[in-house]
Amino acid sequence: MVAAQSKGFRADINGLRAWAVVAVVLYHFGVPGLQGGFVGVDVFFVISGYLMTGIILSALQAGHFSLGQFYWARARRIVPALLVLCAVLLLAGWFVLLSEEYQTLGRHVRDSLLFTSNLRYLKESGYFDSGAHEKWLLHTWSLSVEWQFYLLLPLVLLALWRLFSDRRALFLGLLAMFAGSLLWCVILTARQPEAAFFVLTARAWELLAGSLVFLLAGVLGLSDLLRRRLSWLGLGLIVMAVLGYSPETSWPGWRALLPVCGAGLVLLAQRSNSRWTTSGVAQWMGDRSYSLYLWHWPVVVALAYLELLASPAWIAAGIGLSLLLGHASYQLVEVTSRRALAQADWRRGLVALLGGVLVVTLAAQWVRKAELPGRLPEAVREIEAFGQAGNPRREECLEAGAECVYGGPRLRAIVLGDSHADAVVTAVAASLPTPADGLLFKGESGCLIMQGARPLDDDADCLALNRWVAEQLPQTLPGQPVILINRLASYAFGGLPGEEDNPVDRPRVYFQARYARPTEAFRAEFRAAYLATACRISRSHPLYLLRPIPEMPLNVPVTLARARLRGESREVKLPIEAYRQRQAFLWGVQDEAVERCGARILDPLPYLCDQQECLGSMQGLPLYIDDDHLNEQGGRRLMPLFEPLFRKTD
C-alpha cells in the first residue's frame, strides 16, 4: 500500500498507485460497474514488491545496506498516518459505538498497529461479506501482509546475495518462491478461500512478481514502441479485472494473475510520458494514495453505520470526504512526520514512534477489556442487555457431543436442531407442566438435522450429530415427542444480506452434488432428504416441526441501540409477505411431512406476527439477539405454542 522510490521519483509508478486506489475506493463505496475494484490492492502489492526489491538490491550492490535502516525507513513511512487514524477512531468510538462494537474496535486497533490484523480478520472472515461494514479497520489487512513481507524480503535477498552475488541467481531464487506461493495460493483458494485471501504465504507471489519485474527491467532493452504497447496492455488487463471480476469471483487464486500481470507490464514499460499515469490528477492522487486508502474505509463504514450507504448523494459526499481526509492526512501527518523523523536522530525518532504506538495500543487493549458501563445512556444499555439475553447454557449445550437436560429429571421431550433450537429450548422447558418435568436437548450450531445432508465444510460435529439422530435417537426416550427446529431457509437459500460466511442465494449443504444456487435439482434433493428424515423420526417418536422463525432484515438490538444513541426511537419489523416468499418452499415440504409421515406443525407466527408484519422488537426493546435468533424475551412469547403439546402427553 505504501512504498518509497528505489531510484528517484517514478511518475508512472505514482500514477499507477492513483488508479489502484481509485479502483479500491470506488469499489468500497459501491459505485456500479466497478465490482472488481478490489484488485487495486493486488496492484499495490506488485508495486511494493518492485520498489522494495529495488531499494534493497541498490543498497546491496553499493555495499551499504543496513537492515535496521531499511526497517526504520518503512516504519516512519507507514506508522504515523496509521497511528493517527487508530487514535481518532478510538476517540470517536467512545461517543458513537455500542459496547461490543467498541471492544471490537479496540481489538482491531491493537492488531492493526501490531501488523497482525490479516490474521485477526482471517479468524473473523470474510472481506467480501456485508458484515465487513462493521469493521472500521478491515482494510489494514493489506498493510499487515505488506509489513510481514517487508520483514522477510531483506533477509531473503541478503542471504541470496551473500551466497551468489549474482542477479541471475537472485532471479531464479525469487522465481522459485514466486512459483511456490502461486501454487499454494491456487490450492488454498479452492480449499480455504478466506485463508488464501488473508495470509502472506498465499499472497507473497503478488509482491514477488514486482521483485521479478524489477530484476527483468534491469536487463531488458525495450524500444519506445514496445514500452508503449506493454503499458497499454498492462492497463487494459487491470481494467478488465476491475470491470470483469466481482466479490463472487473465487479469489485470489489464478484469477489474480490478470491484475498482477497488468501491474507488472506497466512497471516493466517504465513510461514516464503516459497521460494516464503522469497527468496532474493522477499524480495528486498517487501522492495521497496511502492516506486516501487509510481514511476512505472508515467513511464507508460510517455511512453503513448510519444506514446511508444505499444513497447516491451520501455516497458522493462520502467520496468527497475521503478525498478531503486523505489530503489532510497527507499534508499534516505524512509530509510532516516524514520530514521530522528524517531530520531527527534516528534513536529519538524511534523512541517517539514506538512511544506513540505503545500509548495507542495500550489504550486499545484497555478498550478491548473494559466494560465501561457509564459510557452509554441507560436506555441504550437496556437495549444491549435485552439483546445479549440469549440462552445462558449456549456454550455448554450447543455442541454435538453434549446431552443437556433442561428442567427436571422426568424427561418429556427431545429438542433437536441448530442455534435456532438453542434459542427457544428454554421456552420449551418453561412450558413443561411441573418442575419435575424436563427435556433432552441435542444441537449443534449451523447444523441441519437431515438425512444425507452434508455441510459445505464437511463439519465433523454436525455429521456426528446426524449419525446420532440416525443411530441413537430411535432408542432414546421412544414414544416421547421430538421437536425439530432448524433455520431451514439458511441451509436451502443462504443467508440474508449482512451475514458473514453465509452468502445470499447459496445453499449451505449438499447431498449428491454441490450446488452454487438453489436450483430445482437441489430443491428436489432437499425435499426428499427432509421427508426421509421426518418419516424416520416419526417411526419411534411423535414428531413436531417448528415453522421457521421470522428472519429480520437488520440486526435488531444493534439497530435499536444505534437509533437510541442518536436520540431516535425505532422498531424493527418484517413484512409478512416477505416472510412467506422466503419460506414458501419450506412450508410446502413441512406440510408434505405432515401428510406422509404424520408429523405435526408448530406455527410461531401467531405469537411473533400480526396480519401485516412480524415483530423484531416491541416498545423499543428487541425480541432477537441479532437478526434471526430470538432472545429470551422473544422465546418466551412462544410458550403458549408449546404448552398444549405436553398436555396431550400427560
Secondary structure as a PSIPRED ss2 file (coil, helix, strand):
# PSIPRED VFORMAT (PSIPRED V4.0)

   1 M C   1.000  0.000  0.000
   2 V C   1.000  0.000  0.000
   3 A C   1.000  0.000  0.000
   4 A C   1.000  0.000  0.000
   5 Q C   1.000  0.000  0.000
   6 S C   1.000  0.000  0.000
   7 K C   1.000  0.000  0.000
   8 G C   1.000  0.000  0.000
   9 F C   1.000  0.000  0.000
  10 R C   1.000  0.000  0.000
  11 A H   0.000  1.000  0.000
  12 D H   0.000  1.000  0.000
  13 I H   0.000  1.000  0.000
  14 N H   0.000  1.000  0.000
  15 G H   0.000  1.000  0.000
  16 L H   0.000  1.000  0.000
  17 R H   0.000  1.000  0.000
  18 A H   0.000  1.000  0.000
  19 W H   0.000  1.000  0.000
  20 A H   0.000  1.000  0.000
  21 V H   0.000  1.000  0.000
  22 V H   0.000  1.000  0.000
  23 A H   0.000  1.000  0.000
  24 V H   0.000  1.000  0.000
  25 V H   0.000  1.000  0.000
  26 L H   0.000  1.000  0.000
  27 Y H   0.000  1.000  0.000
  28 H H   0.000  1.000  0.000
  29 F C   1.000  0.000  0.000
  30 G C   1.000  0.000  0.000
  31 V C   1.000  0.000  0.000
  32 P C   1.000  0.000  0.000
  33 G C   1.000  0.000  0.000
  34 L C   1.000  0.000  0.000
  35 Q C   1.000  0.000  0.000
  36 G C   1.000  0.000  0.000
  37 G H   0.000  1.000  0.000
  38 F H   0.000  1.000  0.000
  39 V H   0.000  1.000  0.000
  40 G H   0.000  1.000  0.000
  41 V H   0.000  1.000  0.000
  42 D H   0.000  1.000  0.000
  43 V H   0.000  1.000  0.000
  44 F H   0.000  1.000  0.000
  45 F H   0.000  1.000  0.000
  46 V H   0.000  1.000  0.000
  47 I H   0.000  1.000  0.000
  48 S H   0.000  1.000  0.000
  49 G H   0.000  1.000  0.000
  50 Y H   0.000  1.000  0.000
  51 L H   0.000  1.000  0.000
  52 M H   0.000  1.000  0.000
  53 T H   0.000  1.000  0.000
  54 G H   0.000  1.000  0.000
  55 I H   0.000  1.000  0.000
  56 I H   0.000  1.000  0.000
  57 L H   0.000  1.000  0.000
  58 S H   0.000  1.000  0.000
  59 A H   0.000  1.000  0.000
  60 L H   0.000  1.000  0.000
  61 Q H   0.000  1.000  0.000
  62 A H   0.000  1.000  0.000
  63 G C   1.000  0.000  0.000
  64 H C   1.000  0.000  0.000
  65 F C   1.000  0.000  0.000
  66 S C   1.000  0.000  0.000
  67 L H   0.000  1.000  0.000
  68 G H   0.000  1.000  0.000
  69 Q H   0.000  1.000  0.000
  70 F H   0.000  1.000  0.000
  71 Y H   0.000  1.000  0.000
  72 W H   0.000  1.000  0.000
  73 A H   0.000  1.000  0.000
  74 R H   0.000  1.000  0.000
  75 A H   0.000  1.000  0.000
  76 R H   0.000  1.000  0.000
  77 R H   0.000  1.000  0.000
  78 I H   0.000  1.000  0.000
  79 V H   0.000  1.000  0.000
  80 P H   0.000  1.000  0.000
  81 A H   0.000  1.000  0.000
  82 L H   0.000  1.000  0.000
  83 L H   0.000  1.000  0.000
  84 V H   0.000  1.000  0.000
  85 L H   0.000  1.000  0.000
  86 C H   0.000  1.000  0.000
  87 A H   0.000  1.000  0.000
  88 V H   0.000  1.000  0.000
  89 L H   0.000  1.000  0.000
  90 L H   0.000  1.000  0.000
  91 L H   0.000  1.000  0.000
  92 A H   0.000  1.000  0.000
  93 G H   0.000  1.000  0.000
  94 W H   0.000  1.000  0.000
  95 F H   0.000  1.000  0.000
  96 V H   0.000  1.000  0.000
  97 L C   1.000  0.000  0.000
  98 L C   1.000  0.000  0.000
  99 S H   0.000  1.000  0.000
 100 E H   0.000  1.000  0.000
 101 E H   0.000  1.000  0.000
 102 Y H   0.000  1.000  0.000
 103 Q H   0.000  1.000  0.000
 104 T H   0.000  1.000  0.000
 105 L H   0.000  1.000  0.000
 106 G H   0.000  1.000  0.000
 107 R H   0.000  1.000  0.000
 108 H H   0.000  1.000  0.000
 109 V H   0.000  1.000  0.000
 110 R H   0.000  1.000  0.000
 111 D H   0.000  1.000  0.000
 112 S H   0.000  1.000  0.000
 113 L H   0.000  1.000  0.000
 114 L C   1.000  0.000  0.000
 115 F C   1.000  0.000  0.000
 116 T C   1.000  0.000  0.000
 117 S H   0.000  1.000  0.000
 118 N H   0.000  1.000  0.000
 119 L H   0.000  1.000  0.000
 120 R H   0.000  1.000  0.000
 121 Y H   0.000  1.000  0.000
 122 L H   0.000  1.000  0.000
 123 K H   0.000  1.000  0.000
 124 E H   0.000  1.000  0.000
 125 S C   1.000  0.000  0.000
 126 G C   1.000  0.000  0.000
 127 Y C   1.000  0.000  0.000
 128 F C   1.000  0.000  0.000
 129 D C   1.000  0.000  0.000
 130 S H   0.000  1.000  0.000
 131 G H   0.000  1.000  0.000
 132 A H   0.000  1.000  0.000
 133 H H   0.000  1.000  0.000
 134 E H   0.000  1.000  0.000
 135 K C   1.000  0.000  0.000
 136 W C   1.000  0.000  0.000
 137 L C   1.000  0.000  0.000
 138 L H   0.000  1.000  0.000
 139 H H   0.000  1.000  0.000
 140 T H   0.000  1.000  0.000
 141 W H   0.000  1.000  0.000
 142 S H   0.000  1.000  0.000
 143 L H   0.000  1.000  0.000
 144 S H   0.000  1.000  0.000
 145 V H   0.000  1.000  0.000
 146 E H   0.000  1.000  0.000
 147 W H   0.000  1.000  0.000
 148 Q H   0.000  1.000  0.000
 149 F H   0.000  1.000  0.000
 150 Y H   0.000  1.000  0.000
 151 L H   0.000  1.000  0.000
 152 L H   0.000  1.000  0.000
 153 L H   0.000  1.000  0.000
 154 P H   0.000  1.000  0.000
 155 L H   0.000  1.000  0.000
 156 V H   0.000  1.000  0.000
 157 L H   0.000  1.000  0.000
 158 L H   0.000  1.000  0.000
 159 A H   0.000  1.000  0.000
 160 L H   0.000  1.000  0.000
 161 W H   0.000  1.000  0.000
 162 R H   0.000  1.000  0.000
 163 L H   0.000  1.000  0.000
 164 F H   0.000  1.000  0.000
 165 S C   1.000  0.000  0.000
 166 D C   1.000  0.000  0.000
 167 R H   0.000  1.000  0.000
 168 R H   0.000  1.000  0.000
 169 A H   0.000  1.000  0.000
 170 L H   0.000  1.000  0.000
 171 F H   0.000  1.000  0.000
 172 L H   0.000  1.000  0.000
 173 G H   0.000  1.000  0.000
 174 L H   0.000  1.000  0.000
 175 L H   0.000  1.000  0.000
 176 A H   0.000  1.000  0.000
 177 M H   0.000  1.000  0.000
 178 F H   0.000  1.000  0.000
 179 A H   0.000  1.000  0.000
 180 G H   0.000  1.000  0.000
 181 S H   0.000  1.000  0.000
 182 L H   0.000  1.000  0.000
 183 L H   0.000  1.000  0.000
 184 W H   0.000  1.000  0.000
 185 C H   0.000  1.000  0.000
 186 V H   0.000  1.000  0.000
 187 I H   0.000  1.000  0.000
 188 L H   0.000  1.000  0.000
 189 T H   0.000  1.000  0.000
 190 A H   0.000  1.000  0.000
 191 R H   0.000  1.000  0.000
 192 Q C   1.000  0.000  0.000
 193 P H   0.000  1.000  0.000
 194 E H   0.000  1.000  0.000
 195 A H   0.000  1.000  0.000
 196 A H   0.000  1.000  0.000
 197 F H   0.000  1.000  0.000
 198 F H   0.000  1.000  0.000
 199 V C   1.000  0.000  0.000
 200 L H   0.000  1.000  0.000
 201 T H   0.000  1.000  0.000
 202 A H   0.000  1.000  0.000
 203 R H   0.000  1.000  0.000
 204 A H   0.000  1.000  0.000
 205 W H   0.000  1.000  0.000
 206 E H   0.000  1.000  0.000
 207 L H   0.000  1.000  0.000
 208 L H   0.000  1.000  0.000
 209 A H   0.000  1.000  0.000
 210 G H   0.000  1.000  0.000
 211 S H   0.000  1.000  0.000
 212 L H   0.000  1.000  0.000
 213 V H   0.000  1.000  0.000
 214 F H   0.000  1.000  0.000
 215 L H   0.000  1.000  0.000
 216 L H   0.000  1.000  0.000
 217 A H   0.000  1.000  0.000
 218 G C   1.000  0.000  0.000
 219 V C   1.000  0.000  0.000
 220 L C   1.000  0.000  0.000
 221 G C   1.000  0.000  0.000
 222 L C   1.000  0.000  0.000
 223 S C   1.000  0.000  0.000
 224 D H   0.000  1.000  0.000
 225 L H   0.000  1.000  0.000
 226 L H   0.000  1.000  0.000
 227 R H   0.000  1.000  0.000
 228 R H   0.000  1.000  0.000
 229 R H   0.000  1.000  0.000
 230 L H   0.000  1.000  0.000
 231 S H   0.000  1.000  0.000
 232 W H   0.000  1.000  0.000
 233 L H   0.000  1.000  0.000
 234 G H   0.000  1.000  0.000
 235 L H   0.000  1.000  0.000
 236 G H   0.000  1.000  0.000
 237 L H   0.000  1.000  0.000
 238 I H   0.000  1.000  0.000
 239 V H   0.000  1.000  0.000
 240 M H   0.000  1.000  0.000
 241 A H   0.000  1.000  0.000
 242 V H   0.000  1.000  0.000
 243 L H   0.000  1.000  0.000
 244 G H   0.000  1.000  0.000
 245 Y C   1.000  0.000  0.000
 246 S C   1.000  0.000  0.000
 247 P C   1.000  0.000  0.000
 248 E C   1.000  0.000  0.000
 249 T C   1.000  0.000  0.000
 250 S C   1.000  0.000  0.000
 251 W C   1.000  0.000  0.000
 252 P C   1.000  0.000  0.000
 253 G H   0.000  1.000  0.000
 254 W H   0.000  1.000  0.000
 255 R H   0.000  1.000  0.000
 256 A H   0.000  1.000  0.000
 257 L H   0.000  1.000  0.000
 258 L H   0.000  1.000  0.000
 259 P H   0.000  1.000  0.000
 260 V H   0.000  1.000  0.000
 261 C H   0.000  1.000  0.000
 262 G H   0.000  1.000  0.000
 263 A H   0.000  1.000  0.000
 264 G H   0.000  1.000  0.000
 265 L H   0.000  1.000  0.000
 266 V H   0.000  1.000  0.000
 267 L H   0.000  1.000  0.000
 268 L H   0.000  1.000  0.000
 269 A H   0.000  1.000  0.000
 270 Q C   1.000  0.000  0.000
 271 R C   1.000  0.000  0.000
 272 S C   1.000  0.000  0.000
 273 N C   1.000  0.000  0.000
 274 S C   1.000  0.000  0.000
 275 R H   0.000  1.000  0.000
 276 W H   0.000  1.000  0.000
 277 T H   0.000  1.000  0.000
 278 T H   0.000  1.000  0.000
 279 S C   1.000  0.000  0.000
 280 G H   0.000  1.000  0.000
 281 V H   0.000  1.000  0.000
 282 A H   0.000  1.000  0.000
 283 Q H   0.000  1.000  0.000
 284 W H   0.000  1.000  0.000
 285 M H   0.000  1.000  0.000
 286 G H   0.000  1.000  0.000
 287 D H   0.000  1.000  0.000
 288 R C   1.000  0.000  0.000
 289 S H   0.000  1.000  0.000
 290 Y H   0.000  1.000  0.000
 291 S H   0.000  1.000  0.000
 292 L H   0.000  1.000  0.000
 293 Y H   0.000  1.000  0.000
 294 L H   0.000  1.000  0.000
 295 W H   0.000  1.000  0.000
 296 H H   0.000  1.000  0.000
 297 W H   0.000  1.000  0.000
 298 P H   0.000  1.000  0.000
 299 V H   0.000  1.000  0.000
 300 V H   0.000  1.000  0.000
 301 V H   0.000  1.000  0.000
 302 A H   0.000  1.000  0.000
 303 L H   0.000  1.000  0.000
 304 A H   0.000  1.000  0.000
 305 Y H   0.000  1.000  0.000
 306 L C   1.000  0.000  0.000
 307 E C   1.000  0.000  0.000
 308 L C   1.000  0.000  0.000
 309 L C   1.000  0.000  0.000
 310 A C   1.000  0.000  0.000
 311 S C   1.000  0.000  0.000
 312 P H   0.000  1.000  0.000
 313 A H   0.000  1.000  0.000
 314 W H   0.000  1.000  0.000
 315 I H   0.000  1.000  0.000
 316 A H   0.000  1.000  0.000
 317 A H   0.000  1.000  0.000
 318 G H   0.000  1.000  0.000
 319 I H   0.000  1.000  0.000
 320 G H   0.000  1.000  0.000
 321 L H   0.000  1.000  0.000
 322 S H   0.000  1.000  0.000
 323 L H   0.000  1.000  0.000
 324 L H   0.000  1.000  0.000
 325 L H   0.000  1.000  0.000
 326 G H   0.000  1.000  0.000
 327 H H   0.000  1.000  0.000
 328 A H   0.000  1.000  0.000
 329 S H   0.000  1.000  0.000
 330 Y H   0.000  1.000  0.000
 331 Q H   0.000  1.000  0.000
 332 L H   0.000  1.000  0.000
 333 V H   0.000  1.000  0.000
 334 E H   0.000  1.000  0.000
 335 V H   0.000  1.000  0.000
 336 T H   0.000  1.000  0.000
 337 S H   0.000  1.000  0.000
 338 R H   0.000  1.000  0.000
 339 R H   0.000  1.000  0.000
 340 A H   0.000  1.000  0.000
 341 L H   0.000  1.000  0.000
 342 A H   0.000  1.000  0.000
 343 Q H   0.000  1.000  0.000
 344 A C   1.000  0.000  0.000
 345 D C   1.000  0.000  0.000
 346 W H   0.000  1.000  0.000
 347 R H   0.000  1.000  0.000
 348 R H   0.000  1.000  0.000
 349 G H   0.000  1.000  0.000
 350 L H   0.000  1.000  0.000
 351 V H   0.000  1.000  0.000
 352 A H   0.000  1.000  0.000
 353 L H   0.000  1.000  0.000
 354 L H   0.000  1.000  0.000
 355 G H   0.000  1.000  0.000
 356 G H   0.000  1.000  0.000
 357 V H   0.000  1.000  0.000
 358 L H   0.000  1.000  0.000
 359 V H   0.000  1.000  0.000
 360 V H   0.000  1.000  0.000
 361 T H   0.000  1.000  0.000
 362 L H   0.000  1.000  0.000
 363 A H   0.000  1.000  0.000
 364 A H   0.000  1.000  0.000
 365 Q H   0.000  1.000  0.000
 366 W H   0.000  1.000  0.000
 367 V H   0.000  1.000  0.000
 368 R H   0.000  1.000  0.000
 369 K H   0.000  1.000  0.000
 370 A C   1.000  0.000  0.000
 371 E C   1.000  0.000  0.000
 372 L C   1.000  0.000  0.000
 373 P H   0.000  1.000  0.000
 374 G H   0.000  1.000  0.000
 375 R H   0.000  1.000  0.000
 376 L C   1.000  0.000  0.000
 377 P C   1.000  0.000  0.000
 378 E H   0.000  1.000  0.000
 379 A H   0.000  1.000  0.000
 380 V H   0.000  1.000  0.000
 381 R H   0.000  1.000  0.000
 382 E H   0.000  1.000  0.000
 383 I H   0.000  1.000  0.000
 384 E H   0.000  1.000  0.000
 385 A H   0.000  1.000  0.000
 386 F H   0.000  1.000  0.000
 387 G H   0.000  1.000  0.000
 388 Q H   0.000  1.000  0.000
 389 A C   1.000  0.000  0.000
 390 G C   1.000  0.000  0.000
 391 N C   1.000  0.000  0.000
 392 P C   1.000  0.000  0.000
 393 R C   1.000  0.000  0.000
 394 R H   0.000  1.000  0.000
 395 E H   0.000  1.000  0.000
 396 E H   0.000  1.000  0.000
 397 C H   0.000  1.000  0.000
 398 L C   1.000  0.000  0.000
 399 E C   1.000  0.000  0.000
 400 A C   1.000  0.000  0.000
 401 G C   1.000  0.000  0.000
 402 A C   1.000  0.000  0.000
 403 E C   1.000  0.000  0.000
 404 C E   0.000  0.000  1.000
 405 V E   0.000  0.000  1.000
 406 Y E   0.000  0.000  1.000
 407 G E   0.000  0.000  1.000
 408 G C   1.000  0.000  0.000
 409 P C   1.000  0.000  0.000
 410 R E   0.000  0.000  1.000
 411 L E   0.000  0.000  1.000
 412 R E   0.000  0.000  1.000
 413 A E   0.000  0.000  1.000
 414 I E   0.000  0.000  1.000
 415 V E   0.000  0.000  1.000
 416 L E   0.000  0.000  1.000
 417 G E   0.000  0.000  1.000
 418 D C   1.000  0.000  0.000
 419 S H   0.000  1.000  0.000
 420 H H   0.000  1.000  0.000
 421 A H   0.000  1.000  0.000
 422 D H   0.000  1.000  0.000
 423 A H   0.000  1.000  0.000
 424 V H   0.000  1.000  0.000
 425 V H   0.000  1.000  0.000
 426 T H   0.000  1.000  0.000
 427 A H   0.000  1.000  0.000
 428 V H   0.000  1.000  0.000
 429 A H   0.000  1.000  0.000
 430 A H   0.000  1.000  0.000
 431 S C   1.000  0.000  0.000
 432 L C   1.000  0.000  0.000
 433 P C   1.000  0.000  0.000
 434 T C   1.000  0.000  0.000
 435 P C   1.000  0.000  0.000
 436 A C   1.000  0.000  0.000
 437 D E   0.000  0.000  1.000
 438 G E   0.000  0.000  1.000
 439 L E   0.000  0.000  1.000
 440 L E   0.000  0.000  1.000
 441 F E   0.000  0.000  1.000
 442 K E   0.000  0.000  1.000
 443 G E   0.000  0.000  1.000
 444 E C   1.000  0.000  0.000
 445 S C   1.000  0.000  0.000
 446 G C   1.000  0.000  0.000
 447 C C   1.000  0.000  0.000
 448 L C   1.000  0.000  0.000
 449 I C   1.000  0.000  0.000
 450 M C   1.000  0.000  0.000
 451 Q C   1.000  0.000  0.000
 452 G C   1.000  0.000  0.000
 453 A C   1.000  0.000  0.000
 454 R E   0.000  0.000  1.000
 455 P E   0.000  0.000  1.000
 456 L C   1.000  0.000  0.000
 457 D C   1.000  0.000  0.000
 458 D C   1.000  0.000  0.000
 459 D C   1.000  0.000  0.000
 460 A H   0.000  1.000  0.000
 461 D H   0.000  1.000  0.000
 462 C H   0.000  1.000  0.000
 463 L H   0.000  1.000  0.000
 464 A H   0.000  1.000  0.000
 465 L H   0.000  1.000  0.000
 466 N H   0.000  1.000  0.000
 467 R H   0.000  1.000  0.000
 468 W H   0.000  1.000  0.000
 469 V H   0.000  1.000  0.000
 470 A H   0.000  1.000  0.000
 471 E H   0.000  1.000  0.000
 472 Q C   1.000  0.000  0.000
 473 L H   0.000  1.000  0.000
 474 P H   0.000  1.000  0.000
 475 Q H   0.000  1.000  0.000
 476 T C   1.000  0.000  0.000
 477 L C   1.000  0.000  0.000
 478 P C   1.000  0.000  0.000
 479 G C   1.000  0.000  0.000
 480 Q C   1.000  0.000  0.000
 481 P C   1.000  0.000  0.000
 482 V E   0.000  0.000  1.000
 483 I E   0.000  0.000  1.000
 484 L E   0.000  0.000  1.000
 485 I E   0.000  0.000  1.000
 486 N C   1.000  0.000  0.000
 487 R C   1.000  0.000  0.000
 488 L H   0.000  1.000  0.000
 489 A H   0.000  1.000  0.000
 490 S H   0.000  1.000  0.000
 491 Y H   0.000  1.000  0.000
 492 A H   0.000  1.000  0.000
 493 F H   0.000  1.000  0.000
 494 G E   0.000  0.000  1.000
 495 G C   1.000  0.000  0.000
 496 L C   1.000  0.000  0.000
 497 P C   1.000  0.000  0.000
 498 G C   1.000  0.000  0.000
 499 E C   1.000  0.000  0.000
 500 E C   1.000  0.000  0.000
 501 D C   1.000  0.000  0.000
 502 N C   1.000  0.000  0.000
 503 P C   1.000  0.000  0.000
 504 V E   0.000  0.000  1.000
 505 D C   1.000  0.000  0.000
 506 R C   1.000  0.000  0.000
 507 P C   1.000  0.000  0.000
 508 R C   1.000  0.000  0.000
 509 V E   0.000  0.000  1.000
 510 Y E   0.000  0.000  1.000
 511 F C   1.000  0.000  0.000
 512 Q C   1.000  0.000  0.000
 513 A C   1.000  0.000  0.000
 514 R C   1.000  0.000  0.000
 515 Y C   1.000  0.000  0.000
 516 A C   1.000  0.000  0.000
 517 R C   1.000  0.000  0.000
 518 P C   1.000  0.000  0.000
 519 T C   1.000  0.000  0.000
 520 E H   0.000  1.000  0.000
 521 A H   0.000  1.000  0.000
 522 F H   0.000  1.000  0.000
 523 R H   0.000  1.000  0.000
 524 A H   0.000  1.000  0.000
 525 E H   0.000  1.000  0.000
 526 F H   0.000  1.000  0.000
 527 R H   0.000  1.000  0.000
 528 A H   0.000  1.000  0.000
 529 A H   0.000  1.000  0.000
 530 Y H   0.000  1.000  0.000
 531 L H   0.000  1.000  0.000
 532 A H   0.000  1.000  0.000
 533 T H   0.000  1.000  0.000
 534 A H   0.000  1.000  0.000
 535 C H   0.000  1.000  0.000
 536 R H   0.000  1.000  0.000
 537 I H   0.000  1.000  0.000
 538 S H   0.000  1.000  0.000
 539 R C   1.000  0.000  0.000
 540 S C   1.000  0.000  0.000
 541 H C   1.000  0.000  0.000
 542 P C   1.000  0.000  0.000
 543 L E   0.000  0.000  1.000
 544 Y E   0.000  0.000  1.000
 545 L E   0.000  0.000  1.000
 546 L E   0.000  0.000  1.000
 547 R C   1.000  0.000  0.000
 548 P C   1.000  0.000  0.000
 549 I C   1.000  0.000  0.000
 550 P C   1.000  0.000  0.000
 551 E C   1.000  0.000  0.000
 552 M C   1.000  0.000  0.000
 553 P C   1.000  0.000  0.000
 554 L C   1.000  0.000  0.000
 555 N C   1.000  0.000  0.000
 556 V H   0.000  1.000  0.000
 557 P H   0.000  1.000  0.000
 558 V H   0.000  1.000  0.000
 559 T H   0.000  1.000  0.000
 560 L H   0.000  1.000  0.000
 561 A H   0.000  1.000  0.000
 562 R H   0.000  1.000  0.000
 563 A H   0.000  1.000  0.000
 564 R H   0.000  1.000  0.000
 565 L H   0.000  1.000  0.000
 566 R C   1.000  0.000  0.000
 567 G C   1.000  0.000  0.000
 568 E C   1.000  0.000  0.000
 569 S C   1.000  0.000  0.000
 570 R C   1.000  0.000  0.000
 571 E C   1.000  0.000  0.000
 572 V C   1.000  0.000  0.000
 573 K E   0.000  0.000  1.000
 574 L E   0.000  0.000  1.000
 575 P E   0.000  0.000  1.000
 576 I H   0.000  1.000  0.000
 577 E H   0.000  1.000  0.000
 578 A H   0.000  1.000  0.000
 579 Y H   0.000  1.000  0.000
 580 R H   0.000  1.000  0.000
 581 Q H   0.000  1.000  0.000
 582 R H   0.000  1.000  0.000
 583 Q H   0.000  1.000  0.000
 584 A H   0.000  1.000  0.000
 585 F H   0.000  1.000  0.000
 586 L H   0.000  1.000  0.000
 587 W H   0.000  1.000  0.000
 588 G H   0.000  1.000  0.000
 589 V H   0.000  1.000  0.000
 590 Q H   0.000  1.000  0.000
 591 D H   0.000  1.000  0.000
 592 E H   0.000  1.000  0.000
 593 A H   0.000  1.000  0.000
 594 V H   0.000  1.000  0.000
 595 E H   0.000  1.000  0.000
 596 R H   0.000  1.000  0.000
 597 C H   0.000  1.000  0.000
 598 G C   1.000  0.000  0.000
 599 A C   1.000  0.000  0.000
 600 R E   0.000  0.000  1.000
 601 I E   0.000  0.000  1.000
 602 L E   0.000  0.000  1.000
 603 D C   1.000  0.000  0.000
 604 P C   1.000  0.000  0.000
 605 L H   0.000  1.000  0.000
 606 P H   0.000  1.000  0.000
 607 Y H   0.000  1.000  0.000
 608 L H   0.000  1.000  0.000
 609 C E   0.000  0.000  1.000
 610 D C   1.000  0.000  0.000
 611 Q C   1.000  0.000  0.000
 612 Q C   1.000  0.000  0.000
 613 E E   0.000  0.000  1.000
 614 C E   0.000  0.000  1.000
 615 L E   0.000  0.000  1.000
 616 G C   1.000  0.000  0.000
 617 S E   0.000  0.000  1.000
 618 M E   0.000  0.000  1.000
 619 Q C   1.000  0.000  0.000
 620 G C   1.000  0.000  0.000
 621 L E   0.000  0.000  1.000
 622 P E   0.000  0.000  1.000
 623 L C   1.000  0.000  0.000
 624 Y E   0.000  0.000  1.000
 625 I C   1.000  0.000  0.000
 626 D C   1.000  0.000  0.000
 627 D C   1.000  0.000  0.000
 628 D C   1.000  0.000  0.000
 629 H C   1.000  0.000  0.000
 630 L E   0.000  0.000  1.000
 631 N C   1.000  0.000  0.000
 632 E H   0.000  1.000  0.000
 633 Q H   0.000  1.000  0.000
 634 G H   0.000  1.000  0.000
 635 G H   0.000  1.000  0.000
 636 R H   0.000  1.000  0.000
 637 R C   1.000  0.000  0.000
 638 L C   1.000  0.000  0.000
 639 M H   0.000  1.000  0.000
 640 P H   0.000  1.000  0.000
 641 L H   0.000  1.000  0.000
 642 F H   0.000  1.000  0.000
 643 E H   0.000  1.000  0.000
 644 P H   0.000  1.000  0.000
 645 L H   0.000  1.000  0.000
 646 F H   0.000  1.000  0.000
 647 R H   0.000  1.000  0.000
 648 K H   0.000  1.000  0.000
 649 T H   0.000  1.000  0.000
 650 D C   1.000  0.000  0.000
